[in-house]
Amino acid sequence: MRPLRNPFGSLPPEVAVLTAVAFSVALGFGIVAPAIPLFAKNFGVSNFAAGAVISVFALVRFVSAPVAGRLVNRLGERVVLATGIGIVGVRACWKRPVAVAASCAAAMAAIWSSRW
């Protein structure tokens, strides 16, 4: 049996990190999306409305991808990724006081790491 070769062998290490981040986001959405209609029923939301939310999310991702690509080309992967993580962290601090410490720490780490 041949040993497995590293698919990222000839690429910079940043590509592996960005691939892992993109995979994690897609996996998280793939796990959450099927459960949304179940949660929606608990809150009295119709299946149509829950499906519409998922569809609009996918459509917005599709439409915003070219703009995000240009932004990454202009500012760099680290800055865009760290800014996104920072926005999520600040938003979590704002809406959920229980998660303030962890979210603020994640936001600060993202902002700090974008400087290097």
JOHUGI-V549803 format. One record per helix or strand of 3 or more residues. SS is the DSSP state (H for helix, E for strand). FROM is the first residue (numbers start at 1). TO is the last residue. If there is no record, write none. Layout:
ss={SS | SS}
from={FROM | FROM}
to={TO | TO}
This chain:
ss={H | H | H | H}
from={13 | 47 | 77 | 97}
to={42 | 75 | 95 | 114}
